[in-house]
Every structure is written in structure tokens, then in C-alpha cells.
Amino acid sequence: MEQRRIGDVDVSAIGLGGMPMSIEGRPDEQRSVRTIHAALDAGVTIIDTADAYHLYADDVGHNESLIAGALASYGGDTSGVLVATKGGHLRPGDGSWTLNSSPEYLKSACEASLKRLGTDAIGLYQHHRPDPKVPYADSIGALRDLLDAGKIRMAGISNADPDQIRLAQEILGGRLVSVQNEFSPRFRSSEPELRLCDEIGVAFLPWSPLGGIGSAGGLGDRFPAFGEVARAHGVSPQQVCLAWMLAKSPVVIPIPGSSRPETILDSVAADRLRLSDEELARLDG
Ligand SMILES: NC(=O)c1ccc[n+]([C@@H]2O[C@H](COP(=O)([O-])OP(=O)(O)OC[C@H]3O[C@@H](n4cnc5c(N)ncnc54)[C@H](OP(=O)(O)O)[C@@H]3O)[C@@H](O)[C@H]2O)c1
């Protein structure tokens, strides 16, 4: 698969988002492991997860443990796989998502993720979402301390606006490697962050790139231009969507979620799909 870059690491241009395998509607563990193994077979080397991808109060880190287990049981070499996790969100078990980005909490969350991932240093640790109760600079200061302590190899942020991206870059002393924001045909307002990442050479990871769990299947109906271009190429609208994102900038690395081998295998084929300038303009419209 085409390679792109996060910090000093080459990764596949399309990643795997782990969330659908661990939250509401998650499949049984065997199907999830088959999905992760199918992604690895296809050359995926970036897997996105978070400690908050779980369902019940007592299964925090379900997705991190699942991914660590699937990597361990995979027959091939996984040394080149970047597992990107996050801290700062919590799920108390009632379906809600809460926030805690105090430096103390982020550092303790990172320690717990290190244990679940079974590593001495997390490949990419991302601040999950700004917490209005905590100054952003303090939360990012925790990431800087984790980098300096060697607990994390690279630092990223998520759900950040351009000012927060610039502030994070300053606090991390130029070591910010990635920004993960929502971006899809239905949610295009992250274009300014995407353009800023392109300018400063920071990876941009669109989350919910297909419109999110439950909506991804209907992408071609909801956005007819994607369905029409897909029919012209004999591929799925989801592949067209991912190819459209890849064409926006070499810093873009979409992380479509999957809970079935079929969907991740269809998604990874997007890196071979070339769209004309006219088609790209139509999808932008
Ligand atoms: N930073 C944040 O705040 C944040 C927030 C949300 C998500 N994320 C990350 O971003 C990742 C992606 O977002 P998401 O999972 O919410 O939404 P998504 O990627 O837009 O959609 C996921 C759904 O798309 C389906 N799908 C995937 N590839 C497909 C294909 N080629 N054809 C048809 N359907 C396809 C999957 O179905 P099946 O389940 O049937 O395989 C899956 O349920 C997450 O997994 C998570 O890692 C981050």
C-alpha cells in the first residue's frame, strides 16, 4: 500500500479505526480479531484506538487490549505497526462520554494504556479532546512531559482548532506529529485544520471519514456525487470517499472504522483508485 508519514514513521496511507469493535454494537471478539488480521494482511500499519473505546464501566481499554491481543496472535511481523491511542475521554458505562484532561489524569491514563498495550513506550499518544475545565496548555504540557520521560514516542492531538494546533506545536517544541479531527462528506468544516497541517507538515487523520458507525453504509445515497463516481469506476462509494481524502494532501491518513474483514479490505483498496481533477472538483462541490 502507498506509504505516508507520521513523524519519523512510515505508515500505510489508509489506517484501521478500532472504535466499532469495542463500543455499542460491537461484534464478538473472534470477528474483531479476524478484522484486525485482515487489515494487517492487506498492509495496514496504523491502527487507531483509545482507552475510552469500551462499553461497560469495568472494561476500560477494551479496544487497546483487543488490538494488543490481535497483534500478538498474528502470524507475521508486526514490528512496523504503529498503534495510536488516546487519553482524555472517559465512559462511565451509561453510554455517555465524559472528559478529564488534567495533567495528573492524562499521565495516569497513559500508564494504564502502556500496560494494556504491553509496551514500554506508546508509538503515538493523542490528546483525545479539549476539556473546558483545564487550560489547553496544561493538557498538552502533560504530553510534553510524557515525551520527555520516554513514555510515548510521538505526540498528537484530536478535535483541535487551528489556534490549538499552533499552541500544541509550540508547547511540544515542534514535536507535534498528528492532528485527528472529524472530516467526511457530511462534515467538511475541518478543512482549515487540514490545510494548516499540510502547511506545517503534520499528519491529518480524518475520523469518522465515512460519516460514522451506522451512517457509513448509506454514504453513496446521502451524497449522490460519491455514488455516481463510484459507479463510473465500478467501486464502492466508501472507496471513492477515501480516495478523495487522500488526494487532498499527502499529510492525510484516513482511519476508517471496521468491524468486519470485508469493509476494511474494501477501504484499503482506495489507495489504488485515481480520481480525475474533474471528479475531485465534483466531490468537493
Ligand atoms: N478522535 C475522536 O474524537 C474520534 C471520534 C470518533 C472516531 N474516531 C476514530 O476514527 C475511526 C473511524 O471513525 P468511525 O468508526 O466513527 O466512523 P467511520 O469510519 O466513518 O465508519 C465506520 C463504519 O464504516 C463501515 N465501513 C468501513 N469501511 C467500509 C466500506 N469500505 N464500505 C462500507 N462500509 C464501511 C464499518 O462497517 P462495519 O462495522 O460493518 O465493518 C464501520 O462500522 C474510529 O474507529 C476511531 O478510531 C476518533
Ligand as a Chemical Component Dictionary entry (heavy atoms), coordinates in Angstrom:
data_LIG
# 
_chem_comp.id                   LIG 
_chem_comp.type                 NON-POLYMER 
_chem_comp.pdbx_formal_charge   0 
_chem_comp.three_letter_code    LIG 
# 
loop_
_chem_comp_atom.comp_id 
_chem_comp_atom.atom_id 
_chem_comp_atom.alt_atom_id 
_chem_comp_atom.type_symbol 
_chem_comp_atom.charge 
_chem_comp_atom.model_Cartn_x 
_chem_comp_atom.model_Cartn_y 
_chem_comp_atom.model_Cartn_z 
_chem_comp_atom.pdbx_ordinal 
LIG N1  N1  N 0  -10.760 11.387 17.906 1  
LIG C1  C1  C 0  -12.054 11.260 18.049 2  
LIG O1  O1  O 0  -12.713 12.014 18.767 3  
LIG C2  C2  C 0  -12.744 10.155 17.301 4  
LIG C3  C3  C 0  -14.144 10.116 17.243 5  
LIG C4  C4  C 0  -14.741 9.068  16.506 6  
LIG C5  C5  C 0  -13.960 8.131  15.877 7  
LIG N2  N2  N 1  -12.585 8.191  15.977 8  
LIG C6  C6  C 0  -11.711 7.199  15.303 9  
LIG O2  O2  O 0  -11.983 7.241  13.914 10 
LIG C7  C7  C 0  -12.294 5.923  13.462 11 
LIG C8  C8  C 0  -13.266 5.980  12.300 12 
LIG O3  O3  O 0  -14.471 6.580  12.679 13 
LIG P1  P1  P 0  -15.829 5.754  12.901 14 
LIG O4  O4  O 0  -15.509 4.337  13.119 15 
LIG O5  O5  O -1 -16.585 6.501  13.933 16 
LIG O6  O6  O 0  -16.630 6.002  11.548 17 
LIG P2  P2  P 0  -16.406 5.641  10.002 18 
LIG O7  O7  O 0  -15.028 5.189  9.770  19 
LIG O8  O8  O 0  -16.900 6.816  9.247  20 
LIG O9  O9  O 0  -17.454 4.472  9.813  21 
LIG C9  C9  C 0  -17.260 3.231  10.412 22 
LIG C10 C10 C 0  -18.201 2.239  9.791  23 
LIG O10 O10 O 0  -17.964 2.206  8.407  24 
LIG C11 C11 C 0  -18.205 0.938  7.921  25 
LIG N3  N3  N 0  -17.278 0.760  6.775  26 
LIG C12 C12 C 0  -15.927 0.849  6.822  27 
LIG N4  N4  N 0  -15.392 0.684  5.594  28 
LIG C13 C13 C 0  -16.436 0.486  4.762  29 
LIG C14 C14 C 0  -16.538 0.217  3.378  30 
LIG N5  N5  N 0  -15.438 0.171  2.616  31 
LIG N6  N6  N 0  -17.776 0.032  2.853  32 
LIG C15 C15 C 0  -18.878 0.090  3.622  33 
LIG N7  N7  N 0  -18.847 0.345  4.957  34 
LIG C16 C16 C 0  -17.646 0.531  5.518  35 
LIG C17 C17 C 0  -17.879 -0.014 9.031  36 
LIG O11 O11 O 0  -18.824 -1.074 8.992  37 
LIG P3  P3  P 0  -18.618 -2.484 9.733  38 
LIG O12 O12 O 0  -18.646 -2.157 11.208 39 
LIG O13 O13 O 0  -19.773 -3.257 9.274  40 
LIG O14 O14 O 0  -17.277 -3.012 9.337  41 
LIG C18 C18 C 0  -17.951 0.846  10.285 42 
LIG O15 O15 O 0  -18.971 0.491  11.173 43 
LIG C19 C19 C 0  -12.868 5.250  14.706 44 
LIG O16 O16 O 0  -12.897 3.849  14.574 45 
LIG C20 C20 C 0  -11.935 5.758  15.752 46 
LIG O17 O17 O 0  -10.718 5.032  15.708 47 
LIG C21 C21 C 0  -11.986 9.187  16.662 48 
# 
loop_
_chem_comp_bond.comp_id 
_chem_comp_bond.atom_id_1 
_chem_comp_bond.atom_id_2 
_chem_comp_bond.value_order 
_chem_comp_bond.pdbx_ordinal 
LIG N1  C1  SING 1  
LIG C1  O1  DOUB 2  
LIG C1  C2  SING 3  
LIG C2  C3  SING 4  
LIG C2  C21 DOUB 5  
LIG C3  C4  DOUB 6  
LIG C4  C5  SING 7  
LIG C5  N2  DOUB 8  
LIG N2  C6  SING 9  
LIG N2  C21 SING 10 
LIG C6  O2  SING 11 
LIG C6  C20 SING 12 
LIG O2  C7  SING 13 
LIG C7  C8  SING 14 
LIG C7  C19 SING 15 
LIG C8  O3  SING 16 
LIG O3  P1  SING 17 
LIG P1  O4  DOUB 18 
LIG P1  O5  SING 19 
LIG P1  O6  SING 20 
LIG O6  P2  SING 21 
LIG P2  O7  DOUB 22 
LIG P2  O8  SING 23 
LIG P2  O9  SING 24 
LIG O9  C9  SING 25 
LIG C9  C10 SING 26 
LIG C10 O10 SING 27 
LIG C10 C18 SING 28 
LIG O10 C11 SING 29 
LIG C11 N3  SING 30 
LIG C11 C17 SING 31 
LIG N3  C12 SING 32 
LIG N3  C16 SING 33 
LIG C12 N4  DOUB 34 
LIG N4  C13 SING 35 
LIG C13 C14 SING 36 
LIG C13 C16 DOUB 37 
LIG C14 N5  SING 38 
LIG C14 N6  DOUB 39 
LIG N6  C15 SING 40 
LIG C15 N7  DOUB 41 
LIG N7  C16 SING 42 
LIG C17 O11 SING 43 
LIG C17 C18 SING 44 
LIG O11 P3  SING 45 
LIG P3  O12 DOUB 46 
LIG P3  O13 SING 47 
LIG P3  O14 SING 48 
LIG C18 O15 SING 49 
LIG C19 O16 SING 50 
LIG C19 C20 SING 51 
LIG C20 O17 SING 52 
# 
